[in-house]
C-alpha cells in the first residue's frame, strides 16, 4: 500500500547492547567463533562477525562443554561434539525471571537468541506500565521465550511459528515454568497467511514482534524469502496494529543489507502513524570468564523498531 502522511521521527544508529548475567554471557570471540556460557555449559559456535583474534588463551576455549561443527551458514546443519562428556539434549535456563530449556539442535542454535533481551526488556516494561490490557503478537516466535516473558508481564499473547517442533518446545517451556494458565495461543501456521487472515477478521494487536528468517517454509510448503516478502509482511502488520498501538519490532539476522534498508522501509510503512522509528544493531558485549570484564561488542543482527511514544 502506498501510504500518505508524514514519516515518523527517526533515531539512528541505535545500538542495543546485551551484557552478561549469571545465566548467559559471551565469554570471548574471535577467529570466526564465539565462546558463550549458557546456564551450566560453555559452548563454542561459529560466528562470521568475529573477525578479530581471540582475547583468551586456547586453554580456556579448550574447556568448552560443547562445540558445534559442520556448516558455518546460519541455518546450515551440523553436529555437536562434547569433548568432556555426553550431554543431554536440553538443560534448564532462566532469563528475565522466565524458565525455559536450552537445547542442542541440528543447527547451531540452542533455543534462545540472548541478544533479543534488549527487545524483551523493552516489551516487558511497556506491558507492565501500560495500565490496560495489552495484546502481543509474536511472529516467527521460535521456542516461545519472548511469548512467556510477555505473558508473565500481563499480556495476552498470540505466538505464531511454522514449525510444529518449535511450537512443541514453546509448550514445554511454558510447562517448565508452571505457566500453563497464562493466556498464550500457540499457533502453528505460515506467518503471512496468519496475519492476512487476522487483517480480514479485524484483529488488532498493541505490540508486534517479528523475527523472520532469511529463508523459510511454512507447514504446507509455503515459501518465505525475506527480501521478497518483508515489505508486504510489515504492511499487513501495520494494518493489524491497534489504535493505541505501542510498538512494532523487526529483527533481521544474517542478511547482506544495511540497517538503513529496513529503517527506511519501516518509516514508509508507518507513514502518518506518528511516533518514532529507531534502527540499528543488536550487539552482545564480551564479559570474560567470570562475567566481570568488559570486552568487544559482537554484532548479531539488524533491527528497526517503531514506537508510538
TORLO-895329 format. One line per 5 residues: for each residue x, y, z of N, C-alpha, C, O. Coordinates in steps of 0.05 Angstrom, whole numbers, always signed. Layout:
REM TORLO-895329
X/Y/Z/X/Y/Z/X/Y/Z/X/Y/Z | ... .
REM end
This chain:
REM TORLO-895329
+17/-24/+0/+0/+0/+0/+18/+25/+0/+37/+27/+16 | +11/+44/-17/+25/+70/-17/+12/+87/+4/-11/+94/+2 | +27/+94/+24/+16/+109/+47/+22/+139/+45/+42/+147/+35 | +4/+154/+56/+7/+183/+57/+14/+192/+85/+14/+176/+104 | +20/+218/+87/+26/+229/+113/+56/+231/+118/+72/+221/+103 .
+62/+244/+140/+90/+248/+148/+102/+222/+157/+89/+205/+169 | +127/+218/+151/+142/+196/+162/+146/+200/+192/+147/+223/+202 | +148/+179/+208/+153/+182/+236/+181/+195/+240/+198/+194/+222 | +185/+206/+264/+211/+216/+271/+231/+192/+270/+222/+169/+270 | +257/+198/+269/+276/+176/+267/+298/+180/+288/+306/+202/+295 .
+309/+157/+296/+332/+157/+315/+351/+135/+305/+343/+112/+306 | +375/+143/+297/+393/+123/+287/+422/+135/+286/+424/+159/+284 | +442/+118/+286/+440/+90/+292/+436/+85/+322/+448/+99/+338 | +421/+65/+328/+416/+57/+356/+429/+30/+360/+424/+11/+346 | +446/+28/+380/+459/+2/+387/+447/-8/+413/+451/+5/+434 .
+433/-30/+411/+421/-42/+435/+439/-65/+444/+444/-84/+430 | +449/-62/+468/+470/-80/+478/+460/-99/+500/+445/-90/+518 | +467/-124/+497/+462/-144/+518/+488/-150/+533/+508/-158/+520 | +487/-147/+559/+510/-153/+575/+507/-181/+587/+486/-194/+584 | +527/-190/+601/+526/-217/+613/+509/-218/+638/+503/-197/+651 .
+501/-242/+645/+486/-247/+670/+495/-274/+681/+513/-287/+670 | +483/-282/+703/+491/-308/+714/+482/-331/+697/+493/-354/+700 | +462/-327/+679/+452/-348/+662/+463/-348/+634/+464/-368/+620 | +471/-325/+625/+483/-323/+598/+504/-301/+597/+501/-280/+609 | +526/-307/+583/+545/-286/+576/+563/-295/+553/+567/-319/+549 .
+572/-276/+538/+591/-280/+517/+619/-278/+530/+627/-256/+538 | +633/-301/+532/+658/-301/+546/+680/-289/+529/+695/-272/+538 | +682/-298/+504/+702/-288/+485/+693/-294/+457/+674/-309/+452 | +707/-281/+438/+701/-286/+410/+725/-281/+393/+744/-267/+402 | +726/-291/+369/+748/-286/+351/+753/-310/+333/+745/-333/+339 .
+768/-305/+311/+775/-326/+292/+750/-341/+281/+751/-365/+276 | +729/-326/+278/+704/-337/+267/+688/-354/+286/+672/-370/+277 | +693/-352/+312/+677/-367/+331/+671/-350/+356/+682/-329/+359 | +652/-360/+372/+646/-347/+397/+644/-368/+419/+634/-390/+415 | +653/-360/+443/+652/-377/+467/+632/-365/+486/+635/-343/+496 .
+610/-380/+492/+588/-369/+508/+582/-387/+532/+588/-411/+531 | +571/-376/+552/+562/-390/+576/+531/-391/+575/+519/-370/+577 | +520/-415/+572/+491/-418/+573/+484/-435/+598/+488/-460/+597 | +475/-422/+619/+470/-437/+644/+495/-451/+653/+515/-437/+657 | +495/-477/+656/+519/-491/+666/+540/-497/+645/+562/-507/+652 .
+534/-492/+620/+552/-501/+598/+566/-479/+584/+555/-457/+579 | +592/-484/+577/+607/-467/+559/+604/-479/+531/+609/-503/+527 | +597/-462/+512/+591/-472/+485/+606/-456/+464/+608/-431/+466 | +618/-469/+444/+632/-456/+422/+615/-460/+397/+607/-482/+390 | +610/-438/+383/+595/-439/+358/+608/-420/+337/+622/-402/+344 .
+603/-426/+311/+614/-408/+290/+602/-380/+293/+578/-377/+301 | +617/-360/+285/+608/-332/+286/+624/-316/+265/+646/-307/+271 | +612/-312/+242/+626/-299/+220/+633/-270/+226/+652/-260/+215 | +618/-257/+244/+623/-229/+251/+648/-226/+268/+658/-204/+271 | +658/-248/+280/+681/-246/+298/+707/-247/+281/+720/-267/+279 .
+714/-224/+269/+736/-222/+251/+763/-220/+265/+784/-225/+253 | +763/-213/+290/+788/-208/+305/+799/-234/+317/+788/-255/+313 | +821/-231/+331/+834/-253/+344/+821/-257/+372/+811/-238/+384 | +822/-281/+383/+812/-286/+409/+828/-271/+430/+852/-267/+427 | +814/-262/+451/+828/-249/+474/+839/-269/+494/+860/-265/+505 .
+824/-290/+498/+831/-310/+518/+847/-333/+506/+844/-338/+482 | +865/-345/+521/+882/-367/+510/+866/-391/+503/+843/-395/+511 | +878/-408/+486/+865/-433/+477/+858/-451/+500/+838/-466/+499 | +873/-449/+522/+867/-466/+545/+839/-461/+557/+827/-479/+568 | +829/-436/+554/+802/-430/+563/+782/-442/+543/+762/-454/+551 .
+786/-437/+517/+768/-448/+497/+767/-478/+497/+746/-490/+492 | +789/-491/+503/+791/-520/+503/+774/-532/+525/+770/-557/+525 | +765/-517/+544/+749/-527/+567/+719/-526/+560/+703/-531/+578 | +712/-520/+536/+684/-519/+529/+670/-546/+532/+683/-567/+528 | +645/-545/+539/+629/-569/+543/+617/-579/+517/+613/-603/+513 .
+613/-561/+498/+601/-569/+472/+611/-550/+450/+615/-526/+454 | +616/-563/+426/+624/-548/+403/+607/-556/+379/+602/-579/+375 | +598/-535/+364/+583/-541/+340/+602/-543/+317/+618/-525/+312 | +600/-565/+302/+617/-568/+279/+600/-574/+255/+578/-586/+257 | +609/-566/+231/+594/-571/+207/+590/-545/+191/+608/-529/+190 .
+567/-542/+179/+562/-520/+162/+563/-494/+177/+551/-491/+199 | +578/-474/+167/+581/-449/+181/+560/-429/+173/+559/-407/+184 | +542/-436/+155/+519/-418/+149/+500/-417/+173/+499/-436/+188 | +486/-395/+175/+468/-391/+198/+449/-414/+202/+444/-423/+224 | +437/-423/+180/+418/-445/+182/+429/-471/+171/+413/-490/+166 .
+455/-473/+169/+467/-498/+160/+467/-520/+181/+470/-514/+205 | +464/-544/+172/+463/-566/+191/+491/-576/+198/+510/-573/+182 | +494/-587/+221/+519/-598/+230/+515/-616/+253/+493/-629/+256 | +534/-618/+271/+531/-635/+294/+545/-623/+318/+563/-606/+315 | +538/-632/+341/+551/-622/+366/+571/-643/+375/+567/-667/+374 .
+594/-633/+384/+614/-650/+395/+618/-643/+425/+618/-619/+432 | +619/-663/+442/+621/-659/+471/+648/-669/+481/+650/-693/+486 | +668/-652/+483/+695/-661/+490/+698/-674/+517/+714/-693/+520 | +682/-665/+537/+685/-676/+564/+668/-700/+569/+678/-721/+577 | +642/-698/+564/+624/-720/+569/+599/-715/+552/+592/-692/+546 .
+585/-736/+545/+560/-733/+530/+540/-718/+547/+537/-723/+571 | +526/-699/+534/+506/-683/+548/+478/-689/+538/+475/-698/+515 | +458/-684/+554/+430/-688/+545/+422/-667/+525/+437/-647/+521 | +400/-671/+512/+391/-652/+491/+384/-625/+503/+388/-604/+490 | +373/-624/+527/+363/-599/+539/+376/-595/+566/+387/-613/+578 .
+374/-569/+575/+383/-562/+602/+367/-537/+610/+358/-522/+593 | +362/-534/+636/+345/-511/+645/+360/-485/+645/+384/-483/+652 | +346/-464/+637/+356/-437/+639/+335/-418/+648/+311/-425/+650 | +343/-393/+655/+324/-373/+664/+334/-345/+656/+357/-338/+662 | +317/-330/+641/+324/-303/+633/+299/-286/+639/+277/-294/+633 .
+303/-262/+650/+281/-243/+656/+260/-258/+673/+236/-254/+668 | +269/-275/+691/+251/-289/+710/+234/-310/+697/+213/-318/+708 | +240/-318/+673/+225/-338/+658/+242/-363/+654/+264/-361/+644 | +232/-386/+662/+246/-412/+658/+241/-423/+630/+219/-420/+619 | +261/-435/+619/+259/-448/+593/+281/-468/+590/+300/-469/+607 .
+280/-484/+569/+301/-503/+563/+320/-493/+542/+312/-485/+520 | +346/-493/+548/+366/-492/+526/+366/-519/+512/+359/-539/+524 | +374/-519/+487/+372/-544/+471/+393/-545/+449/+397/-526/+435 | +406/-568/+447/+425/-572/+426/+409/-582/+401/+399/-604/+401 | +408/-565/+381/+393/-571/+357/+411/-581/+335/+436/-580/+337 .
+400/-590/+313/+415/-599/+290/+429/-575/+276/+447/-579/+259 | +421/-551/+283/+433/-527/+273/+450/-516/+295/+454/-528/+316 | +461/-492/+292/+479/-481/+312/+463/-469/+335/+475/-462/+356 | +437/-466/+332/+421/-452/+353/+416/-469/+377/+417/-494/+376 | +410/-456/+399/+407/-470/+425/+380/-463/+439/+378/-465/+463 .
+360/-454/+423/+334/-450/+434/+328/-422/+444/+306/-416/+453 | +347/-404/+443/+343/-376/+451/+364/-358/+437/+386/-366/+433 | +355/-334/+431/+373/-314/+419/+377/-292/+441/+361/-274/+443 | +398/-294/+457/+401/-276/+480/+403/-246/+473/+396/-230/+490 | +412/-239/+449/+413/-211/+442/+385/-198/+441/+383/-174/+442 .
+365/-215/+439/+337/-205/+438/+328/-195/+466/+307/-183/+468 | +344/-200/+486/+338/-190/+513/+333/-159/+513/+317/-149/+528 | +347/-145/+495/+343/-116/+493/+314/-110/+485/+302/-92/+497 | +303/-125/+466/+275/-121/+458/+256/-131/+479/+235/-119/+485 | +262/-154/+491/+244/-166/+511/+242/-149/+536/+220/-147/+548 .
+264/-137/+544/+263/-119/+568/+245/-95/+562/+230/-87/+579 | +248/-84/+538/+232/-61/+529/+202/-69/+529/+185/-55/+540 | +196/-92/+518/+169/-102/+516/+157/-106/+544/+134/-98/+549 | +172/-119/+561/+162/-124/+589/+155/-98/+603/+134/-96/+616 | +173/-78/+600/+168/-53/+614/+143/-39/+602/+127/-28/+617 .
+139/-41/+576/+115/-29/+564/+90/-43/+573/+69/-29/+578 | +90/-69/+575/+66/-84/+583/+60/-77/+612/+37/-73/+619 | +80/-77/+629/+76/-73/+658/+66/-45/+664/+53/-41/+684 | +74/-25/+648/+67/+2/+654/+44/+13/+637/+37/+36/+639 | +32/-4/+621/+10/+5/+603/-15/+14/+617/-29/+32/+608 .
-20/+2/+640/-44/+9/+655/-70/-1/+642/-91/+9/+649 | -68/-20/+624/-91/-31/+610/-83/-58/+598/-59/-64/+597 | -102/-74/+589/-95/-99/+577/-79/-94/+551/-86/-77/+535 | -59/-110/+547/-42/-108/+523/-41/-134/+508/-38/-156/+520 | -46/-133/+482/-45/-157/+465/-19/-157/+449/-12/-137/+436 .
-4/-179/+451/+22/-182/+438/+20/-204/+417/+10/-225/+422 | +31/-198/+393/+33/-218/+372/+63/-224/+368/+78/-205/+362 | +71/-249/+370/+99/-257/+367/+100/-274/+342/+94/-298/+342 | +109/-262/+319/+111/-276/+294/+139/-289/+291/+159/-277/+299 | +140/-313/+279/+165/-328/+278/+176/-332/+306/+199/-326/+311 .
+158/-340/+324/+163/-339/+353/+183/-360/+363/+191/-358/+387 | +191/-379/+347/+211/-399/+355/+203/-414/+380/+180/-424/+381 | +220/-415/+401/+214/-432/+424/+198/-417/+446/+194/-428/+468 | +190/-393/+440/+170/-380/+458/+180/-365/+482/+164/-358/+499 | +206/-360/+484/+216/-346/+507/+204/-318/+509/+195/-309/+530 .
+203/-304/+486/+191/-277/+485/+161/-278/+493/+151/-260/+507 | +147/-298/+483/+119/-301/+489/+114/-305/+519/+96/-293/+531 | +131/-321/+532/+129/-326/+560/+135/-301/+576/+122/-295/+596 | +155/-286/+568/+162/-261/+582/+139/-241/+580/+132/-228/+600 | +127/-239/+556/+104/-220/+553/+80/-229/+570/+68/-212/+583 .
+74/-255/+569/+51/-265/+585/+56/-262/+615/+38/-255/+630 | +80/-267/+624/+87/-264/+652/+84/-235/+661/+78/-229/+684 | +88/-216/+642/+85/-187/+649/+56/-178/+649/+50/-156/+658 | +38/-196/+639/+10/-189/+640/-3/-187/+613/-27/-179/+612 | +11/-193/+591/-1/-190/+565/-17/-215/+557/-12/-237/+567 .
-35/-211/+538/-48/-233/+524/-33/-238/+498/-30/-219/+482 | -22/-262/+494/-2/-267/+474/-12/-286/+453/-25/-306/+459 | -6/-280/+428/-10/-299/+406/+17/-305/+394/+31/-287/+384 | +25/-330/+395/+51/-340/+386/+47/-355/+360/+32/-375/+360 | +61/-347/+339/+59/-360/+313/+86/-370/+303/+105/-355/+303 .
+87/-395/+295/+111/-406/+283/+103/-428/+264/+83/-443/+269 | +117/-431/+242/+110/-452/+222/+120/-479/+230/+113/-499/+217 | +137/-481/+250/+149/-507/+258/+133/-520/+281/+131/-508/+302 | +123/-544/+276/+110/-559/+297/+129/-564/+320/+121/-564/+344 | +154/-570/+314/+174/-575/+334/+178/-551/+352/+180/-554/+377 .
+180/-527/+340/+184/-503/+356/+160/-497/+374/+163/-489/+397 | +136/-502/+363/+112/-498/+380/+112/-518/+403/+105/-510/+426 | +121/-542/+398/+123/-562/+420/+143/-553/+441/+138/-556/+465 | +166/-542/+432/+185/-533/+451/+174/-509/+468/+179/-507/+492 | +159/-492/+455/+146/-470/+469/+128/-479/+491/+128/-469/+513 .
+112/-499/+485/+94/-510/+505/+109/-524/+528/+101/-522/+551 | +131/-537/+521/+148/-549/+541/+159/-527/+560/+160/-531/+584 | +168/-505/+548/+179/-483/+564/+157/-472/+582/+163/-465/+605 | +133/-469/+572/+111/-460/+588/+106/-478/+612/+101/-469/+634 | +107/-504/+607/+102/-523/+629/+125/-523/+649/+121/-526/+673 .
+150/-520/+639/+173/-519/+656/+171/-498/+678/+177/-502/+701 | +161/-474/+670/+158/-452/+688/+131/-452/+702/+124/-432/+716 | +115/-473/+700/+88/-475/+712/+72/-450/+704/+59/-438/+721 | +72/-444/+678/+59/-420/+668/+35/-428/+650/+27/-412/+633 | +24/-452/+653/+3/-462/+635/-22/-445/+636/-37/-444/+616 .
-27/-431/+657/-51/-415/+659/-49/-387/+647/-68/-373/+644 | -25/-380/+638/-21/-354/+626/-34/-354/+598/-34/-375/+584 | -45/-331/+589/-60/-330/+564/-42/-329/+539/-36/-308/+529 | -34/-353/+529/-18/-355/+505/-32/-373/+485/-38/-396/+492 | -36/-363/+461/-46/-380/+439/-22/-389/+424/-7/-373/+413 .
-18/-416/+422/+4/-427/+406/-7/-435/+379/-24/-453/+377 | +2/-423/+358/-9/-427/+331/+13/-436/+312/+33/-421/+308 | +10/-460/+300/+29/-470/+280/+18/-463/+253/-1/-477/+243 | +29/-443/+240/+18/-434/+215/+39/-416/+201/+56/-405/+214 | +36/-414/+175/+52/-395/+160/+46/-367/+169/+23/-359/+170 .
+67/-352/+176/+63/-325/+188/+47/-307/+169/+29/-292/+178 | +54/-306/+143/+40/-289/+125/+10/-296/+123/-7/-278/+123 | +4/-321/+121/-24/-329/+119/-39/-321/+144/-62/-313/+143 | -26/-324/+167/-39/-318/+192/-46/-288/+194/-68/-281/+201 | -26/-270/+188/-32/-242/+192/-52/-232/+171/-67/-213/+176 .
-51/-243/+147/-71/-235/+127/-99/-243/+135/-118/-228/+130 | -102/-266/+148/-128/-274/+158/-136/-256/+182/-160/-249/+184 | -117/-249/+199/-123/-231/+221/-132/-204/+211/-150/-191/+223 | -120/-195/+189/-129/-169/+177/-158/-171/+168/-174/-153/+172 | -165/-193/+154/-193/-196/+145/-212/-198/+169/-235/-189/+166 .
-203/-209/+190/-220/-212/+214/-223/-186/+230/-242/-183/+246 | -205/-167/+225/-205/-142/+240/-191/-145/+267/-196/-128/+285 | -174/-165/+270/-160/-169/+296/-139/-147/+298/-127/-138/+279 | -134/-139/+323/-114/-118/+328/-96/-126/+351/-103/-140/+370 | -71/-115/+349/-51/-121/+370/-37/-95/+378/-33/-77/+361 .
-28/-94/+403/-15/-70/+413/+15/-70/+409/+28/-49/+404 | +27/-94/+410/+56/-98/+405/+59/-121/+386/+47/-142/+391 | +74/-118/+365/+80/-140/+347/+110/-143/+346/+125/-125/+339 | +120/-167/+352/+147/-175/+349/+149/-193/+324/+134/-211/+321 | +168/-187/+306/+172/-204/+283/+201/-208/+278/+217/-189/+276 .
+209/-233/+276/+237/-241/+274/+240/-261/+251/+247/-284/+256 | +235/-252/+227/+234/-270/+204/+262/-281/+196/+282/-267/+199 | +263/-305/+186/+288/-316/+175/+294/-305/+147/+277/-292/+135 | +318/-309/+138/+325/-301/+111/+309/-318/+91/+300/-308/+70 | +306/-344/+97/+290/-362/+80/+276/-382/+98/+288/-390/+118 .
+252/-390/+91/+238/-409/+107/+215/-421/+92/+207/-412/+70 | +203/-442/+103/+180/-455/+92/+158/-458/+113/+164/-464/+136 | +133/-454/+104/+111/-458/+122/+104/-487/+125/+115/-504/+111 | +84/-494/+142/+77/-522/+147/+65/-536/+122/+66/-560/+121 | +55/-520/+103/+44/-532/+79/+61/-526/+54/+51/-525/+31 .
+87/-521/+59/+105/-516/+36/+106/-487/+27/+120/-482/+7 | +93/-469/+42/+95/-441/+34/+124/-431/+35/+139/-438/+54 | +132/-415/+16/+160/-406/+15/+162/-377/+25/+146/-360/+17 | +182/-372/+41/+187/-345/+52/+215/-337/+42/+235/-350/+48 | +217/-314/+29/+242/-300/+22/+241/-273/+34/+223/-257/+28 .
+260/-266/+51/+259/-241/+66/+256/-217/+48/+238/-200/+52 | +273/-214/+27/+273/-190/+11/+248/-189/-7/+239/-167/-15 | +236/-212/-13/+212/-212/-30/+187/-206/-13/+169/-192/-23 | +186/-216/+11/+161/-215/+26/+160/-196/+50/+139/-190/+61 | +183/-185/+58/+184/-168/+81/+166/-143/+78/+152/-136/+97 .
+167/-129/+55/+150/-105/+53/+121/-110/+58/+107/-95/+71 | +111/-132/+46/+82/-139/+49/+77/-147/+78/+56/-139/+89 | +95/-162/+90/+91/-170/+118/+88/-146/+136/+70/-145/+153 | +107/-127/+133/+105/-103/+150/+80/-87/+145/+68/-76/+163 | +72/-86/+119/+48/-71/+112/+23/-83/+126/+6/-68/+136 .
+21/-109/+126/-2/-122/+139/+0/-119/+169/-20/-114/+182 | +25/-120/+180/+28/-115/+209/+18/-87/+216/+5/-83/+237 | +24/-68/+199/+14/-40/+204/-17/-40/+206/-28/-27/+223 | -30/-55/+189/-59/-56/+188/-71/-69/+213/-94/-63/+221 | -57/-88/+226/-68/-101/+249/-58/-90/+275/-62/-101/+297 .
-44/-67/+274/-37/-53/+299/-62/-39/+309/-78/-29/+294 | -65/-39/+335/-89/-27/+347/-87/+4/+346/-65/+15/+342 | -110/+17/+350/-109/+47/+351/-91/+58/+372/-81/+80/+370 | -87/+43/+394/-69/+51/+415/-44/+34/+416/-33/+27/+437 | -34/+28/+392/-10/+11/+389/+14/+22/+404/+17/+46/+406 .
+30/+4/+415/+54/+11/+430/+79/+9/+413/+97/+26/+414 | +81/-12/+396/+105/-15/+381/+104/-39/+361/+89/-58/+364 | +121/-36/+341/+125/-57/+321/+155/-61/+318/+170/-43/+311 | +164/-86/+324/+193/-92/+326/+201/-112/+304/+188/-133/+302 | +221/-105/+288/+231/-122/+267/+260/-128/+272/+276/-109/+276 .
+268/-153/+272/+296/-162/+274/+303/-178/+250/+287/-194/+241 | +327/-174/+239/+335/-188/+215/+363/-199/+219/+382/-184/+224 | +366/-225/+216/+391/-238/+220/+404/-246/+193/+390/-251/+174 | +430/-247/+193/+445/-260/+171/+437/-251/+143/+433/-268/+126 | +433/-225/+139/+427/-216/+113/+448/-196/+104/+459/-181/+120 .
+452/-195/+78/+471/-175/+67/+456/-149/+61/+448/-144/+39 | +453/-134/+82/+438/-109/+79/+447/-90/+101/+460/-98/+120 | +441/-65/+98/+446/-45/+119/+421/-41/+135/+398/-45/+125 | +424/-34/+160/+400/-28/+176/+385/-4/+164/+361/-1/+170 | +399/+12/+148/+385/+34/+135/+362/+24/+117/+342/+37/+114 .
+366/+1/+105/+346/-10/+87/+320/-16/+102/+299/-7/+93 | +322/-30/+124/+298/-37/+139/+287/-12/+154/+264/-10/+160 | +306/+7/+161/+297/+32/+173/+279/+48/+155/+257/+57/+163 | +287/+51/+130/+271/+66/+111/+245/+52/+105/+224/+65/+101 | +246/+25/+103/+222/+10/+98/+202/+14/+122/+178/+17/+117 .
+212/+13/+146/+195/+16/+169/+182/+44/+170/+159/+47/+176 | +198/+65/+163/+187/+92/+163/+166/+96/+142/+146/+109/+146 | +170/+84/+118/+150/+85/+97/+124/+71/+106/+102/+80/+101 | +128/+48/+118/+105/+32/+127/+89/+47/+148/+64/+45/+148 | +102/+62/+165/+88/+75/+188/+82/+104/+182/+78/+120/+201 .
+82/+112/+157/+74/+140/+150/+47/+147/+162/+29/+131/+161 | +45/+171/+173/+20/+180/+184/+13/+169/+211/-7/+176/+222 | +30/+152/+222/+24/+140/+248/+37/+155/+272/+32/+148/+295 | +54/+175/+265/+68/+189/+287/+89/+171/+299/+98/+152/+286 | +97/+177/+323/+116/+161/+337/+144/+164/+325/+150/+184/+312 .
+161/+145/+331/+189/+146/+324/+198/+118/+314/+190/+98/+325 | +215/+118/+293/+227/+94/+285/+257/+95/+292/+271/+114/+284 | +266/+76/+308/+294/+74/+316/+305/+48/+305/+293/+27/+307 | +329/+50/+292/+341/+27/+279/+370/+26/+284/+383/+46/+289 | +381/+2/+282/+409/-1/+286/+417/-31/+288/+408/-47/+271 .
+432/-38/+308/+442/-65/+311/+438/-75/+339/+440/-59/+358 | +435/-101/+342/+435/-114/+368/+464/-125/+372/+474/-138/+354 | +476/-120/+394/+503/-129/+400/+504/-143/+427/+487/-137/+445 | +523/-161/+430/+528/-173/+456/+556/-166/+464/+575/-168/+448 | +560/-157/+489/+586/-148/+499/+600/-172/+512/+589/-186/+529 .
+625/-176/+504/+642/-196/+518/+645/-189/+547/+649/-166/+554 | +643/-209/+565/+646/-203/+594/+665/-222/+608/+666/-221/+633 | +680/-238/+593/+701/-254/+606/+691/-279/+620/+667/-285/+620 | +710/-293/+632/+704/-318/+645/+685/-315/+669/+667/-330/+672 | +691/-294/+685/+675/-290/+709/+652/-270/+706/+638/-264/+725 .
+649/-259/+681/+628/-240/+676/+633/-212/+685/+615/-195/+685 | +658/-206/+693/+664/-180/+705/+681/-163/+686/+686/-139/+692 | +690/-174/+664/+706/-158/+645/+688/-144/+625/+664/-150/+622 | +699/-124/+612/+685/-110/+590/+702/-112/+565/+723/-100/+562 | +692/-129/+546/+707/-133/+522/+695/-121/+498/+681/-100/+500 .
+699/-134/+475/+688/-124/+450/+658/-129/+447/+647/-146/+460 | +646/-113/+430/+617/-117/+424/+615/-133/+398/+626/-125/+378 | +600/-154/+400/+595/-172/+376/+568/-166/+365/+547/-170/+378 | +568/-157/+340/+542/-151/+326/+529/-177/+318/+542/-194/+306 | +503/-180/+323/+489/-205/+317/+467/-201/+296/+461/-220/+282 .
+455/-177/+295/+432/-174/+277/+425/-144/+273/+435/-127/+288 | +409/-139/+253/+398/-112/+248/+370/-111/+260/+357/-131/+263 | +362/-87/+267/+334/-84/+276/+323/-57/+268/+338/-38/+263 | +297/-55/+268/+283/-30/+265/+258/-32/+282/+244/-52/+282 | +253/-11/+298/+231/-12/+317/+215/+14/+316/+225/+36/+322 .
+189/+11/+310/+171/+34/+312/+159/+35/+339/+148/+15/+348 | +160/+58/+352/+148/+61/+378/+129/+86/+377/+136/+106/+365 | +107/+83/+390/+86/+104/+388/+94/+128/+404/+86/+151/+398 | +108/+124/+426/+116/+147/+443/+142/+141/+457/+151/+157/+473 .
REM end
